[in-house]
Amino acid sequence: MALPTTEERLGSPQRIVRFFTLIMSLVYASLGVWLWLTANRPSAAGALLPLGPKTRMVLGTVFILYGLIRFVRTLRTQFRKPTPDEFS
């Protein structure tokens, strides 16, 4: 009895990559939302990177925009249907 290869067990590596990039884009957007929601709370006394409220809002906006851009790019490149002229 032959053992299945890694590709046979896990499926295409491309499939794993496409879902990983989708999950990471949602993580970036979620981090941005979290930074926005906690912008008015004081930083912890021993915080690794203490940020002020305006810095948190700007950084949160950057993460939200980056997450949205990555999400749209992933949908366009990984999940679109191939057009007939791509085969020729």
N, C-alpha and C positions, 0 to 999 in steps of 0.2 A: 504494500500500500504506500503510495507516494504522499509525502507531506505537502500540504498546500503552501504556496509561496506567500510572502507578506502581501503582495498585491492582490492575490486571490482572497486572502482573509480580510483585508481592510478595504478593498476596492481601489479605485484609481487614486493616486496621490493628489491629482488635480482636484478631486472632489473634496478631499480633506482641506486643501489650501483654500478653496473657495468659501467653505463654511468658516474656516478660521479667520479669514479676512472680514467676513460679515460680522462675526462675533467681536473682533477687535474694534471695528468701527462703532459698534454699539457700546463697547466699553469706553471708548474715547468720548462719545456723546454723553454717556452717563456720568463720567467723571466731570465733564463740563457743567452738567446740571447740578451735580453735588457741590461743586465749587460756587455756583451761583446761589444755591440755597443756604450755604454756610458762610456767605460773604460777610454777614453782619454779626456773626458770632466771634468772640475773641479767640485768638489762637491759644493753644495749650501752653502752659509755662515751659515745658521742655520740648516743644515742637522741633522737629528736625529742620523744617523750613517755614519759619513764621512769615506769613504773608498778610498784608493789610487788606482791607475790604476792596479797595479799587483794584489792587493787583489780582485778587481772587476773581473779581468779575471779568477783568480783561483776559486772564488765563482761562477762565471758564468759557468765555466766548470763543477763544481760539480753539479749545478742545471740541466744543460743539460744532463749529464750522469744519474742523478737520475730520471729525467723525462723519458728518453729513457728506462731505466731499468723497471720503473713502467709501462710504456706503453706496453712493450713486455710481462711482467708478467701478466698484466691484459688480454691481448689478449689470452695468453696461457691458463689461468685458467678460464676465464669467457666466452670466445667466441669460444672455440674449440668444435668440435662435439664429443659426447661420443663414445667411442670404444665399440665393442660388448662384450669384456671381462669385462667391468665395470658393466654390468648388472648381471653377474653371481656371 
